[in-house]
Amino acid sequence: MSRPAVDFYDPRTYTAGVPHDAFAVLRRECPVYRQEERAILGWPAGPGYWAVTRYHDVVHVNRNPNLFSSQLGATQIRDPKPEDLAFQRRMMLNLDPPDHSRLRRIVSKAFTPRRIERLAGFLRDRARALVDAVAPVGACDFSLDLAADLPLLALAEVLGVPAGDRRLLFEWGNRVIGFQDPEYARRDESGRPVDPRSRAALADMFDYAHRLAERRRRDPGDDVITGLLLAEVDGQTLSREEYENFFFLLTVAGNETLRNVLPSGMLALLEHPGEHRRLLEDPSLLGTAIEEMLRFSGPVMCFRRTAAADIELAGVDIAAGDKVVVYYASANRDGAVFPDPDRFDIGRTPNEHLAFGAGPHFCLGAHLARLQMRVFFEEVLWRLPDLELAGPVQRLQSNFQAGVKHMPVRFSTKGGIA
Ligand code: HEM
């Protein structure tokens, strides 16, 4: 295969959108592709990795954590500093069974569908208020004015964080997910980018998490934090560090993903006006439309694993210790599974996309994510039916999350009355 013109590692690649054409070439010609990691944006060079691009290979990797580990080198492309690895392994995301299974059982006790379902009314009120605020103006930044606040409000409610503190959640999320983007990246005194994945870089967040836990111990509520503090499996509860890391995981995973999928889902509709109109005329398609938004423009492009043994995958020899990166964004466009994969079809069924991953780490928040998307689009689409782009969108510079940072839109003001 000739060398692709695209560097899949370079975060700047994604400011022009996910390079779907280049992924299609990989799926066809070199489905497990060797990507080098050059020194970039102040970060040192890395050893390179195997990019896994076909649907069935991605599922195979995710379902075999004994061969493709989340624990050996954690789950982000860039290797953690050796001194930070132990810290990162306190997080469920960066563990393999059986340690992962134990933690997942504990936190699942707090993160129950009943607790999530009860949020529906709260979310609807908040989504309606967000539309109320922009409707009389006739224009807004969809990403900031409509999409950013709902996930924060939802998360604050789920965690029992006072609503006034939700800017803190926003700031921590930006620090972690936006670290490759000049709008959010932090630099040290010598101008080098700060790695957000260490205990020191997140000390303020952990202090906050402990203060919140103290408050919940004194004054228990019906929130996930109270549930976490009480949850017990086989006589074991969460350790202090496990609690800290779960707070961290929820704060980032529960906010950044949604804040990005709401504008990118809307953008998919705006770029396919026939499908937009079809949905406005038939609201019963909203459920399948949401699944198609997740498949077509899901926010999580990839996750990393580390080979635990010498393995062959799609005819390629992978050595123990090699980095393996599963590209959900590519798997979701695999024509072997999705007929006419580049077509945005809001009625697509079946639609077994991998936007939430697969295997033991399947997204714990999938139910909450779908609920928020449903409520949000129910409020926005029919009240602002003539919403259209009013300028170029600005995407996040990241090789991990496909984000839409700014999306100027306009609409007529008659949707102002709910
Ligand atoms: C559209 C929104 C979302 C998307 C696309 C998404 C995507 C994902 C993906 C792909 C994974 C798998 C990670 C892997 O392969 O290693 C994951 C895991 C996870 N997600 Fe989500 N997520 C979303 C929303 C949420 C929300 C709202 C929450 C919670 C508030 C959440 C919490 C988690 C947690 C805790 C895990 C780790 C599960 C584990 O390690 O067992 N996510 N998510």
Boltz pocket constraint, residues with backbone or C-beta under 6 A from the ligand:
constraints:
  - pocket:
      binder: B
      contacts: [[A, 70], [A, 75], [A, 92], [A, 93], [A, 94], [A, 104], [A, 249], [A, 250], [A, 253], [A, 254], [A, 255], [A, 257], [A, 258], [A, 261], [A, 298], [A, 299], [A, 300], [A, 303], [A, 304], [A, 328], [A, 354], [A, 355], [A, 356], [A, 357], [A, 358], [A, 360], [A, 361], [A, 362], [A, 363], [A, 364], [A, 365], [A, 366], [A, 368], [A, 369]]
      max_distance: 6.0
